[in-house]
Amino acid sequence: MNENNENFVNAMPYQQQQSFLPPYGNTIPQYQTKPKPTFTGREKVLSIVIAVLSFLFVHFVLWNSKGFFTTAFYLTALTVSLTYLKKIEYEFLTSHKVWSVLMYSFSLVFSITANDFVKQLDSVFLHLGIAYLIYSVTSKTPMFGRFAVFEMLKSIISNPLSHFGKEYSAVNSAVKSTKRGTDIKAIICGLVLALPLTVIVAALLISADEGVEKMLNSLAATIMMENVFTFIPQFAVSIPVSGYLFGLIYSHTHPEITKPLDEERCKQSMSKLKIAANMAVYSAVTPICVLYVMFFISQTNYFLSAFMGRLPENFSYSEYARKGFFELFAIEVINALVILFMNFCSKRSGDEKTAALKIYSVVISIFTLLITATAVSKMFLYIQNFGLTQLRVYTTWFMLLTAIMFIFVIIRQFRSGFPFMRSAAVVFTIFFGILCFSRPDAMIARYNMENCTEHLSYYDIRKMSELSADSAAVILEPKYRQIINDKFKNSHDWSDSEMMFDQGYVELVRKARYDLSKSDYNEYNFSAIKLKKFID
């Protein structure tokens, strides 16, 4: 404001003078712009590599059936992550090395099994495991400590999302750093802008000339347009995936902007949960314990029948086993919530845990273990009579795993220094490894064909072969060929002229060939390779 204008304003009334002043007084506010992040040469290279890996993740993990290519992706992604951490001079503790070996091992699951459910679980397990490994290495802490749950949430959600956009800035910085990269960027932008107009012109030319229509149709068939349109959504999904994956590594390798977990804050957060008076907790839990005692006394014959190898009156095997499991599942969930509430919400818990609180935790855990043992016995009784199915395998696996967790709860009551989280992680990893590497569908088929053929119909065998290539590769082994044909013959009223030798086995072969042909990627695992030998 010059001198004449200043005199002009001073001559005005006070209210009018205020309209000429800046909104924060006589001083013009200085807005501080957030500095743009700068990236090292390694980070620029990493951003390009992650952009490629993100598309491969979408294509070989999210979009298509998982096999050798998915194993190769996880081996590559894990190697890139660990090599990058090693290059920027992070040290690996013993627990980091052991966990790295486990991550490499679980990457092989996609190649040795065709069970889609197991492969999906393994994908989640690898993602969580690799993210937590990166956090532990960069924070220089052993894995699965007391606050492992908080560390996982921080490594998987908080840290990567807080630096979600860094990937795009890093790629842009990498492209701008070279003349060729700038040219490529300009070419891509030009092609993207030209695409809508090109489509419109092509449609008009097709309408105007039959020769152009034949030529463009021939070109579309040559480059397989259906694949192009498949890749477009995959590329779109890979963009946010790359932002997440780069943010995962970038956030953990910059401790100056992403601080490790503060254990004191975790303790403070947990102490805020202690809102219930201990006497109120005891009063609430006592009726539940009394109810369990009454329940066991009144249902002794029902629960002990499985241990004696016989069914209670008015029960079928299937009803007896199913009822046992769903009772167990509901009770385990309730008891787990009760124990969590007692140990985290009681005012005198944690290091100040009272003897009464320990006793209640032990009693509830013991009741849960008793019901679990009974339910497992009933399930084994059912399996001995009717064989294995996926549901029976998964539920038995779940019951045994949760039983061990309740045993750890009991141990923790007598040994306050017992590493519950680390022990639980070790047991879960072992159980999950058994589930993955046992190839459950193959195990189901082998057990049933060896032990339960008298209870199996041809329809049962066919449905079992449809579980995955794992089960089909077992069922179509030559030694089961005659069993399949006999079951097929018994399933229909065939005359001798109508009955064709080997017809049942051939039908299963055709069905297996059809299932493999649904996707080219279905053939890329060891079970499919074995199955193709029988098909051919």
MITORPA-107534 format. One record per residue (C-alpha): residue number from 1; chain; x, y, z. Coordinates in Angstrom, 1 decimal. Example, Ala and Ser with C-alpha at 12.3 -4.5 7.8 and 13.67 -1.06 7.14 Angstrom:
residues 2
NODE  nr kette      X      Y      Z
NODE   1     A   12.3   -4.5    7.8
NODE   2     A   13.7   -1.1    7.1
This chain:
residues 536
NODE  nr kette      X      Y      Z
NODE   1     A    0.0    0.0    0.0
NODE   2     A    1.6    3.3   -1.1
NODE   3     A    1.6    6.6    0.8
NODE   4     A   -1.4    8.2   -1.0
NODE   5     A   -3.5    5.0   -0.5
NODE   6     A   -2.5    4.8    3.2
NODE   7     A   -3.6    8.5    3.8
NODE   8     A   -6.9    7.7    2.0
NODE   9     A   -7.6    4.7    4.2
NODE  10     A   -6.7    6.6    7.4
NODE  11     A   -9.3    9.3    6.5
NODE  12     A  -12.1    6.6    6.5
NODE  13     A  -14.2    5.6    9.5
NODE  14     A  -12.8    2.7   11.5
NODE  15     A  -15.3    0.2   10.2
NODE  16     A  -14.4    0.9    6.6
NODE  17     A  -10.7    0.8    7.4
NODE  18     A  -11.0   -2.9    8.6
NODE  19     A  -12.3   -3.9    5.2
NODE  20     A   -9.0   -2.8    3.6
NODE  21     A   -6.8   -4.7    6.1
NODE  22     A   -5.5   -8.2    5.5
NODE  23     A   -7.6  -10.9    7.3
NODE  24     A   -4.9  -11.6    9.9
NODE  25     A   -4.1   -8.0   10.9
NODE  26     A   -1.5   -5.7    9.3
NODE  27     A    0.8   -8.6    8.5
NODE  28     A    0.2  -10.7    5.4
NODE  29     A    0.2  -14.4    6.5
NODE  30     A    3.0  -16.6    5.3
NODE  31     A    1.7  -20.0    4.2
NODE  32     A    4.2  -22.8    4.6
NODE  33     A    4.0  -25.3    1.7
NODE  34     A    4.7  -28.9    2.6
NODE  35     A    8.1  -29.8    1.1
NODE  36     A    8.0  -32.3   -1.7
NODE  37     A    9.7  -35.6   -0.8
NODE  38     A   13.0  -36.4   -2.4
NODE  39     A   13.8  -39.9   -3.4
NODE  40     A   17.2  -41.7   -3.5
NODE  41     A   18.3  -43.5   -6.6
NODE  42     A   17.4  -46.8   -5.0
NODE  43     A   13.9  -45.6   -4.1
NODE  44     A   13.3  -44.6   -7.7
NODE  45     A   14.3  -48.0   -9.0
NODE  46     A   12.2  -49.6   -6.3
NODE  47     A    9.2  -47.6   -7.3
NODE  48     A    9.5  -48.9  -10.9
NODE  49     A   10.0  -52.5   -9.7
NODE  50     A    7.0  -52.3   -7.4
NODE  51     A    4.8  -50.9  -10.3
NODE  52     A    5.7  -54.1  -12.2
NODE  53     A    5.2  -56.4   -9.2
NODE  54     A    1.8  -54.8   -8.5
NODE  55     A    0.5  -55.7  -11.9
NODE  56     A    1.9  -59.2  -11.5
NODE  57     A    0.2  -59.5   -8.1
NODE  58     A   -3.2  -58.5   -9.6
NODE  59     A   -2.7  -60.8  -12.5
NODE  60     A   -1.3  -63.9  -10.8
NODE  61     A   -2.8  -63.6   -7.3
NODE  62     A   -6.1  -61.7   -7.5
NODE  63     A   -7.3  -62.5  -11.1
NODE  64     A   -6.1  -66.0  -12.0
NODE  65     A   -5.9  -69.4  -10.5
NODE  66     A   -2.7  -69.6   -8.5
NODE  67     A    0.2  -72.0   -9.3
NODE  68     A    3.8  -71.8  -10.4
NODE  69     A    3.5  -68.2  -11.4
NODE  70     A    2.1  -67.1   -8.1
NODE  71     A    4.9  -68.9   -6.3
NODE  72     A    7.4  -67.1   -8.6
NODE  73     A    5.7  -63.8   -7.7
NODE  74     A    6.0  -64.2   -4.0
NODE  75     A    9.5  -65.5   -4.2
NODE  76     A   10.5  -62.5   -6.3
NODE  77     A    8.6  -59.9   -4.1
NODE  78     A   10.1  -61.3   -0.9
NODE  79     A   13.6  -61.3   -2.4
NODE  80     A   13.2  -57.7   -3.7
NODE  81     A   12.0  -56.6   -0.2
NODE  82     A   14.8  -58.4    1.7
NODE  83     A   17.5  -57.4   -0.7
NODE  84     A   16.4  -53.7   -0.5
NODE  85     A   16.5  -53.8    3.3
NODE  86     A   20.0  -55.4    3.1
NODE  87     A   21.2  -52.8    0.7
NODE  88     A   20.3  -49.9    3.0
NODE  89     A   22.1  -51.7    5.8
NODE  90     A   19.4  -53.1    8.0
NODE  91     A   20.5  -56.0   10.2
NODE  92     A   18.5  -59.2   10.5
NODE  93     A   18.0  -60.8   13.9
NODE  94     A   17.6  -64.5   14.3
NODE  95     A   13.8  -64.3   14.4
NODE  96     A   13.9  -62.3   11.2
NODE  97     A   15.9  -64.9    9.4
NODE  98     A   13.7  -67.8   10.6
NODE  99     A   10.6  -66.0    9.5
NODE 100     A   12.1  -65.2    6.1
NODE 101     A   12.7  -68.9    5.6
NODE 102     A    9.1  -69.6    6.5
NODE 103     A    7.9  -67.0    4.1
NODE 104     A    9.9  -68.6    1.3
NODE 105     A    8.5  -72.0    2.3
NODE 106     A    4.9  -70.9    2.3
NODE 107     A    5.4  -69.3   -1.2
NODE 108     A    5.7  -72.9   -2.5
NODE 109     A    2.1  -73.8   -1.4
NODE 110     A    0.6  -72.5   -4.6
NODE 111     A    2.7  -75.0   -6.6
NODE 112     A    2.0  -78.1   -4.6
NODE 113     A   -1.8  -77.7   -4.1
NODE 114     A   -4.8  -76.8   -6.2
NODE 115     A   -7.1  -76.1   -3.3
NODE 116     A   -8.4  -72.6   -3.9
NODE 117     A   -9.4  -72.0   -0.3
NODE 118     A   -6.0  -73.0    1.1
NODE 119     A   -4.3  -70.8   -1.5
NODE 120     A   -6.4  -67.8   -0.6
NODE 121     A   -5.6  -68.3    3.1
NODE 122     A   -1.9  -68.6    2.2
NODE 123     A   -2.0  -65.3    0.2
NODE 124     A   -3.4  -63.5    3.2
NODE 125     A   -0.8  -65.2    5.5
NODE 126     A    2.1  -64.2    3.2
NODE 127     A    0.9  -60.6    2.9
NODE 128     A    0.6  -60.2    6.7
NODE 129     A    3.8  -62.1    7.3
NODE 130     A    5.9  -60.1    4.9
NODE 131     A    4.5  -56.8    6.1
NODE 132     A    5.2  -57.7    9.7
NODE 133     A    8.7  -58.9    8.8
NODE 134     A    9.6  -55.6    7.1
NODE 135     A    8.3  -53.7   10.2
NODE 136     A   10.3  -55.9   12.6
NODE 137     A   13.6  -55.6   10.6
NODE 138     A   13.3  -51.8   10.3
NODE 139     A   12.3  -51.3   13.9
NODE 140     A   15.1  -53.6   15.0
NODE 141     A   12.8  -55.6   17.3
NODE 142     A   12.3  -59.4   17.6
NODE 143     A    9.1  -60.7   16.1
NODE 144     A    5.9  -61.5   18.1
NODE 145     A    6.6  -59.7   21.2
NODE 146     A    4.1  -58.7   23.8
NODE 147     A    2.5  -56.0   21.6
NODE 148     A    2.6  -58.0   18.4
NODE 149     A   -1.1  -57.2   17.6
NODE 150     A   -0.4  -53.4   17.8
NODE 151     A    2.7  -53.9   15.7
NODE 152     A    0.8  -55.8   13.0
NODE 153     A   -1.9  -53.2   12.8
NODE 154     A    0.8  -50.5   12.5
NODE 155     A    2.7  -52.4    9.8
NODE 156     A   -0.2  -53.5    7.7
NODE 157     A   -2.6  -50.6    7.9
NODE 158     A   -1.3  -47.4    9.5
NODE 159     A    2.2  -47.0    8.1
NODE 160     A    1.5  -48.0    4.4
NODE 161     A   -1.6  -45.9    4.1
NODE 162     A    0.1  -42.9    5.7
NODE 163     A    2.5  -42.8    2.7
NODE 164     A    0.1  -44.1    0.1
NODE 165     A    0.9  -41.5   -2.6
NODE 166     A    4.7  -41.7   -2.4
NODE 167     A    4.8  -44.4   -5.2
NODE 168     A    3.4  -42.0   -7.8
NODE 169     A    5.8  -39.2   -6.8
NODE 170     A    8.7  -41.6   -6.9
NODE 171     A    7.8  -43.0  -10.3
NODE 172     A    7.3  -39.4  -11.6
NODE 173     A   10.7  -38.4  -10.2
NODE 174     A   12.3  -41.5  -11.8
NODE 175     A   10.7  -40.7  -15.2
NODE 176     A   11.8  -37.1  -15.1
NODE 177     A   15.3  -37.9  -14.2
NODE 178     A   16.0  -39.2  -17.7
NODE 179     A   15.3  -37.9  -21.2
NODE 180     A   14.0  -41.3  -22.4
NODE 181     A   11.7  -41.5  -19.4
NODE 182     A   10.2  -38.1  -20.2
NODE 183     A    9.6  -39.2  -23.8
NODE 184     A    8.0  -42.4  -22.8
NODE 185     A    5.7  -40.6  -20.4
NODE 186     A    4.7  -38.2  -23.1
NODE 187     A    4.0  -41.1  -25.5
NODE 188     A    1.8  -42.9  -23.0
NODE 189     A   -0.1  -39.7  -22.2
NODE 190     A   -0.6  -39.1  -26.0
NODE 191     A   -1.9  -42.6  -26.5
NODE 192     A   -4.3  -42.4  -23.6
NODE 193     A   -5.7  -39.1  -24.9
NODE 194     A   -6.0  -40.5  -28.5
NODE 195     A   -7.8  -43.7  -27.5
NODE 196     A  -11.4  -42.3  -27.3
NODE 197     A  -11.0  -40.4  -30.6
NODE 198     A   -9.5  -43.5  -32.3
NODE 199     A  -12.4  -45.6  -31.2
NODE 200     A  -14.9  -43.2  -32.6
NODE 201     A  -13.0  -42.9  -36.0
NODE 202     A  -12.7  -46.6  -36.2
NODE 203     A  -16.5  -47.1  -35.6
NODE 204     A  -17.3  -44.5  -38.3
NODE 205     A  -14.9  -46.2  -40.8
NODE 206     A  -16.4  -49.6  -40.1
NODE 207     A  -19.9  -48.2  -40.8
NODE 208     A  -18.7  -46.5  -44.0
NODE 209     A  -16.6  -49.3  -45.6
NODE 210     A  -16.9  -53.1  -45.6
NODE 211     A  -13.2  -53.6  -46.4
NODE 212     A  -12.1  -51.5  -43.4
NODE 213     A  -14.5  -53.6  -41.2
NODE 214     A  -12.9  -56.9  -42.3
NODE 215     A   -9.4  -55.5  -41.8
NODE 216     A  -10.1  -54.2  -38.3
NODE 217     A  -11.8  -57.4  -37.3
NODE 218     A   -8.8  -59.4  -38.5
NODE 219     A   -6.5  -57.1  -36.5
NODE 220     A   -8.7  -57.5  -33.4
NODE 221     A   -8.6  -61.3  -33.7
NODE 222     A   -4.8  -61.2  -34.2
NODE 223     A   -4.1  -59.2  -31.0
NODE 224     A   -6.9  -61.0  -29.1
NODE 225     A   -8.9  -58.0  -27.9
NODE 226     A  -10.5  -60.0  -25.1
NODE 227     A   -7.1  -60.2  -23.4
NODE 228     A   -6.6  -56.4  -23.9
NODE 229     A   -9.9  -55.7  -22.2
NODE 230     A   -9.0  -58.1  -19.4
NODE 231     A   -5.7  -56.3  -18.8
NODE 232     A   -7.3  -52.9  -18.6
NODE 233     A   -9.1  -53.5  -15.3
NODE 234     A   -6.1  -55.4  -14.0
NODE 235     A   -3.9  -52.4  -14.7
NODE 236     A   -6.4  -50.1  -13.0
NODE 237     A   -6.4  -52.2   -9.8
NODE 238     A   -2.6  -52.4   -9.8
NODE 239     A   -2.4  -48.6   -9.5
NODE 240     A   -3.7  -48.5   -5.8
NODE 241     A   -1.9  -51.8   -5.1
NODE 242     A    1.4  -50.2   -6.1
NODE 243     A    0.7  -47.2   -3.9
NODE 244     A    0.1  -49.5   -0.9
NODE 245     A    3.2  -51.7   -1.5
NODE 246     A    5.6  -48.8   -2.0
NODE 247     A    4.1  -47.0    1.1
NODE 248     A    4.7  -50.2    3.0
NODE 249     A    8.5  -50.2    2.4
NODE 250     A    8.9  -46.4    2.2
NODE 251     A    7.2  -45.8    5.6
NODE 252     A    9.2  -48.4    7.4
NODE 253     A   12.6  -47.4    5.9
NODE 254     A   12.2  -43.7    7.0
NODE 255     A   12.2  -43.8   10.8
NODE 256     A   12.6  -40.0   10.9
NODE 257     A    9.0  -39.6    9.6
NODE 258     A    7.5  -43.0   10.7
NODE 259     A    8.2  -43.8   14.3
NODE 260     A    8.3  -47.4   15.7
NODE 261     A    5.6  -48.5   18.1
NODE 262     A    5.7  -46.7   21.4
NODE 263     A    5.2  -49.5   24.0
NODE 264     A    4.4  -46.9   26.8
NODE 265     A    1.5  -45.6   24.7
NODE 266     A    0.3  -49.1   24.2
NODE 267     A    0.3  -49.7   28.0
NODE 268     A   -1.6  -46.5   28.5
NODE 269     A   -4.2  -47.5   25.9
NODE 270     A   -4.6  -50.8   27.6
NODE 271     A   -4.9  -49.3   31.0
NODE 272     A   -7.8  -47.2   29.8
NODE 273     A   -9.7  -50.4   29.2
NODE 274     A   -9.6  -51.3   32.9
NODE 275     A  -13.0  -49.9   33.8
NODE 276     A  -14.8  -52.9   35.5
NODE 277     A  -14.5  -53.5   39.3
NODE 278     A  -13.1  -57.0   40.0
NODE 279     A  -16.1  -57.9   42.2
NODE 280     A  -18.5  -57.0   39.5
NODE 281     A  -16.5  -59.3   37.1
NODE 282     A  -16.6  -62.2   39.5
NODE 283     A  -20.3  -61.8   40.0
NODE 284     A  -20.9  -61.8   36.3
NODE 285     A  -18.7  -64.9   35.6
NODE 286     A  -19.8  -67.1   38.6
NODE 287     A  -23.3  -67.9   37.1
NODE 288     A  -21.6  -69.0   33.9
NODE 289     A  -19.3  -71.4   35.7
NODE 290     A  -22.2  -72.8   37.7
NODE 291     A  -24.2  -73.3   34.5
NODE 292     A  -21.3  -75.2   33.0
NODE 293     A  -21.2  -77.6   36.0
NODE 294     A  -24.9  -78.2   35.8
NODE 295     A  -24.7  -78.7   32.1
NODE 296     A  -22.0  -81.3   32.3
NODE 297     A  -23.8  -83.2   35.0
NODE 298     A  -27.1  -83.3   33.1
NODE 299     A  -25.5  -84.2   29.8
NODE 300     A  -22.9  -86.7   30.9
NODE 301     A  -24.2  -89.5   28.8
NODE 302     A  -24.5  -87.3   25.7
NODE 303     A  -21.0  -86.0   25.9
NODE 304     A  -19.3  -89.2   26.9
NODE 305     A  -20.9  -91.3   24.2
NODE 306     A  -18.2  -90.4   21.7
NODE 307     A  -15.4  -91.6   24.0
NODE 308     A  -17.2  -95.0   24.3
NODE 309     A  -17.6  -95.3   20.5
NODE 310     A  -21.4  -95.2   20.4
NODE 311     A  -24.2  -92.9   19.5
NODE 312     A  -26.7  -91.4   22.0
NODE 313     A  -30.3  -92.4   21.4
NODE 314     A  -32.3  -90.6   18.7
NODE 315     A  -29.1  -89.2   17.1
NODE 316     A  -27.5  -89.9   13.7
NODE 317     A  -23.8  -89.7   13.2
NODE 318     A  -24.0  -86.5   11.1
NODE 319     A  -26.4  -84.8   13.6
NODE 320     A  -24.3  -85.8   16.5
NODE 321     A  -21.0  -84.5   15.0
NODE 322     A  -22.5  -81.3   13.7
NODE 323     A  -24.3  -80.5   16.9
NODE 324     A  -21.1  -81.0   18.8
NODE 325     A  -19.2  -78.7   16.6
NODE 326     A  -21.6  -75.8   16.6
NODE 327     A  -22.1  -76.0   20.3
NODE 328     A  -18.4  -75.9   20.7
NODE 329     A  -17.9  -73.0   18.4
NODE 330     A  -20.5  -70.9   20.2
NODE 331     A  -19.1  -71.8   23.6
NODE 332     A  -15.5  -71.1   22.5
NODE 333     A  -16.4  -67.7   21.2
NODE 334     A  -18.3  -66.8   24.3
NODE 335     A  -15.5  -68.1   26.6
NODE 336     A  -12.8  -66.3   24.7
NODE 337     A  -14.7  -63.0   24.9
NODE 338     A  -15.2  -63.6   28.7
NODE 339     A  -11.5  -64.3   29.3
NODE 340     A  -10.5  -61.2   27.2
NODE 341     A  -12.9  -59.1   29.2
NODE 342     A  -11.7  -60.4   32.5
NODE 343     A   -8.0  -59.9   31.7
NODE 344     A   -8.2  -56.6   30.0
NODE 345     A  -11.2  -54.8   31.5
NODE 346     A  -10.8  -55.6   35.2
NODE 347     A   -9.3  -52.9   37.2
NODE 348     A   -6.9  -55.2   38.9
NODE 349     A   -5.5  -57.2   35.9
NODE 350     A   -2.3  -57.5   34.0
NODE 351     A    0.7  -57.2   36.4
NODE 352     A   -1.7  -56.7   39.3
NODE 353     A   -3.9  -59.7   38.5
NODE 354     A   -5.7  -61.1   41.5
NODE 355     A   -5.7  -64.8   42.5
NODE 356     A   -9.5  -64.9   42.0
NODE 357     A   -9.1  -63.6   38.4
NODE 358     A   -6.6  -66.3   37.6
NODE 359     A   -8.8  -69.0   39.1
NODE 360     A  -11.8  -67.9   37.0
NODE 361     A   -9.7  -67.8   33.8
NODE 362     A   -8.4  -71.3   34.5
NODE 363     A  -11.9  -72.7   35.3
NODE 364     A  -13.4  -71.3   32.1
NODE 365     A  -10.5  -72.6   30.0
NODE 366     A  -10.8  -76.1   31.5
NODE 367     A  -14.5  -76.2   30.7
NODE 368     A  -13.8  -75.2   27.2
NODE 369     A  -11.1  -77.9   26.8
NODE 370     A  -13.5  -80.6   28.1
NODE 371     A  -16.1  -79.6   25.6
NODE 372     A  -13.4  -79.4   22.8
NODE 373     A  -12.1  -82.9   23.6
NODE 374     A  -15.7  -84.3   23.5
NODE 375     A  -16.4  -82.5   20.2
NODE 376     A  -13.2  -83.8   18.6
NODE 377     A  -14.0  -87.3   19.8
NODE 378     A  -17.4  -87.1   18.1
NODE 379     A  -15.9  -85.8   14.9
NODE 380     A  -13.4  -88.7   14.8
NODE 381     A  -16.4  -91.1   15.4
NODE 382     A  -18.1  -89.5   12.4
NODE 383     A  -15.0  -89.7   10.2
NODE 384     A  -14.4  -93.4   11.1
NODE 385     A  -17.9  -94.2    9.8
NODE 386     A  -18.4  -91.9    6.9
NODE 387     A  -14.9  -90.6    5.9
NODE 388     A  -13.5  -87.2    5.4
NODE 389     A  -14.9  -84.0    3.8
NODE 390     A  -13.4  -80.6    3.5
NODE 391     A  -15.7  -79.3    6.3
NODE 392     A  -14.7  -82.1    8.6
NODE 393     A  -11.0  -81.5    8.0
NODE 394     A  -11.3  -77.7    8.5
NODE 395     A  -13.5  -77.9   11.7
NODE 396     A  -11.2  -80.6   13.3
NODE 397     A   -8.2  -78.4   12.5
NODE 398     A   -9.9  -75.4   14.0
NODE 399     A  -10.9  -77.2   17.2
NODE 400     A   -7.4  -78.6   17.8
NODE 401     A   -5.8  -75.2   17.3
NODE 402     A   -8.2  -73.3   19.6
NODE 403     A   -7.7  -76.0   22.3
NODE 404     A   -4.0  -75.3   22.4
NODE 405     A   -4.7  -71.6   22.7
NODE 406     A   -6.8  -72.2   25.8
NODE 407     A   -4.0  -74.3   27.2
NODE 408     A   -1.7  -71.3   26.8
NODE 409     A   -4.2  -69.2   28.7
NODE 410     A   -4.0  -71.6   31.6
NODE 411     A   -0.2  -71.5   31.6
NODE 412     A   -0.2  -67.7   31.5
NODE 413     A   -2.2  -67.7   34.8
NODE 414     A    0.6  -69.5   36.6
NODE 415     A    3.6  -68.0   34.7
NODE 416     A    3.2  -64.2   34.1
NODE 417     A    6.3  -64.2   32.0
NODE 418     A    5.0  -66.8   29.6
NODE 419     A    5.4  -65.5   26.0
NODE 420     A    1.8  -66.0   25.0
NODE 421     A    2.0  -64.1   21.6
NODE 422     A    5.2  -65.8   20.5
NODE 423     A    3.9  -69.2   21.5
NODE 424     A    0.6  -68.6   19.8
NODE 425     A    2.3  -67.5   16.6
NODE 426     A    4.6  -70.6   16.6
NODE 427     A    1.6  -73.0   17.1
NODE 428     A   -0.5  -71.2   14.5
NODE 429     A    2.3  -71.3   11.9
NODE 430     A    2.8  -75.0   12.5
NODE 431     A   -0.9  -75.8   12.2
NODE 432     A   -1.2  -73.6    9.2
NODE 433     A    1.8  -75.3    7.6
NODE 434     A    0.1  -78.7    8.3
NODE 435     A   -3.1  -77.5    6.6
NODE 436     A   -1.3  -76.2    3.5
NODE 437     A    1.4  -78.8    3.0
NODE 438     A   -0.8  -81.8    3.7
NODE 439     A   -2.9  -80.9    0.6
NODE 440     A   -6.2  -81.6    2.3
NODE 441     A   -8.1  -82.5   -0.9
NODE 442     A   -5.6  -85.2   -1.7
NODE 443     A   -5.7  -86.5    1.9
NODE 444     A   -9.5  -86.6    1.8
NODE 445     A   -9.5  -88.6   -1.4
NODE 446     A   -6.8  -91.0   -0.3
NODE 447     A   -8.4  -91.8    3.1
NODE 448     A  -11.9  -92.3    1.6
NODE 449     A  -10.8  -94.5   -1.3
NODE 450     A   -8.7  -96.6    1.1
NODE 451     A  -11.0  -96.9    4.1
NODE 452     A  -14.6  -95.9    3.2
NODE 453     A  -15.4  -97.4   -0.2
NODE 454     A  -18.3  -99.4    1.2
NODE 455     A  -20.1  -96.1    2.1
NODE 456     A  -19.2  -94.3   -1.1
NODE 457     A  -21.5  -94.2   -4.2
NODE 458     A  -20.3  -93.2   -7.7
NODE 459     A  -21.9  -89.8   -7.1
NODE 460     A  -19.8  -89.4   -3.9
NODE 461     A  -16.6  -90.3   -5.8
NODE 462     A  -17.4  -87.9   -8.6
NODE 463     A  -18.1  -85.0   -6.2
NODE 464     A  -14.9  -85.8   -4.4
NODE 465     A  -12.9  -85.7   -7.6
NODE 466     A  -14.4  -82.2   -8.3
NODE 467     A  -12.8  -80.7   -5.1
NODE 468     A   -9.6  -79.8   -7.0
NODE 469     A   -6.9  -81.3   -9.1
NODE 470     A   -5.4  -82.6   -5.8
NODE 471     A   -8.3  -85.0   -5.2
NODE 472     A   -8.8  -85.9   -8.9
NODE 473     A   -5.1  -86.9   -9.2
NODE 474     A   -5.5  -89.4   -6.4
NODE 475     A   -8.9  -90.8   -7.5
NODE 476     A   -7.8  -91.4  -11.1
NODE 477     A   -4.8  -93.4  -10.0
NODE 478     A   -4.9  -96.9  -11.8
NODE 479     A   -5.4  -98.8   -8.6
NODE 480     A   -8.8  -97.2   -8.0
NODE 481     A  -10.0  -97.7  -11.6
NODE 482     A  -11.9 -100.9  -10.9
NODE 483     A  -13.6  -99.5   -7.8
NODE 484     A  -14.8  -96.5   -9.9
NODE 485     A  -16.2  -98.7  -12.7
NODE 486     A  -18.0 -101.0  -10.2
NODE 487     A  -19.6  -98.0   -8.4
NODE 488     A  -20.6  -96.6  -11.7
NODE 489     A  -22.2  -99.9  -12.8
NODE 490     A  -24.1 -100.1   -9.5
NODE 491     A  -25.4  -96.6   -9.8
NODE 492     A  -27.6  -97.4  -12.9
NODE 493     A  -29.8 -100.1  -14.2
NODE 494     A  -27.6 -101.1  -17.1
NODE 495     A  -28.2 -104.0  -19.4
NODE 496     A  -25.2 -105.9  -20.6
NODE 497     A  -25.5 -104.4  -24.1
NODE 498     A  -25.6 -100.9  -22.7
NODE 499     A  -22.8 -101.2  -20.2
NODE 500     A  -19.4 -100.1  -21.5
NODE 501     A  -16.3 -101.3  -19.8
NODE 502     A  -14.4  -98.5  -18.1
NODE 503     A  -17.2  -96.0  -18.6
NODE 504     A  -17.2  -94.6  -15.1
NODE 505     A  -13.4  -94.0  -15.1
NODE 506     A  -13.6  -92.4  -18.5
NODE 507     A  -16.4  -90.1  -17.4
NODE 508     A  -14.2  -88.9  -14.5
NODE 509     A  -11.3  -88.3  -16.9
NODE 510     A  -13.5  -86.2  -19.1
NODE 511     A  -14.7  -84.2  -16.2
NODE 512     A  -11.1  -83.6  -14.9
NODE 513     A  -10.0  -82.5  -18.4
NODE 514     A  -12.9  -80.0  -18.6
NODE 515     A  -12.1  -78.6  -15.1
NODE 516     A   -8.4  -78.1  -16.1
NODE 517     A   -9.5  -76.4  -19.4
NODE 518     A  -11.4  -73.7  -17.6
NODE 519     A   -8.3  -71.6  -17.2
NODE 520     A   -4.8  -72.0  -18.7
NODE 521     A   -3.4  -71.3  -15.3
NODE 522     A   -5.1  -74.4  -13.8
NODE 523     A   -2.4  -76.6  -15.2
NODE 524     A    0.5  -75.0  -13.4
NODE 525     A    0.8  -77.0  -10.2
NODE 526     A    2.2  -80.4   -9.4
NODE 527     A   -1.2  -82.0   -8.9
NODE 528     A   -2.3  -80.9  -12.4
NODE 529     A    0.8  -82.2  -13.9
NODE 530     A    0.2  -85.6  -12.3
NODE 531     A   -3.5  -85.5  -13.3
NODE 532     A   -2.6  -84.8  -17.0
NODE 533     A   -0.7  -88.0  -17.2
NODE 534     A   -3.9  -89.9  -16.4
NODE 535     A   -6.0  -87.8  -18.7
NODE 536     A   -3.5  -88.2  -21.6
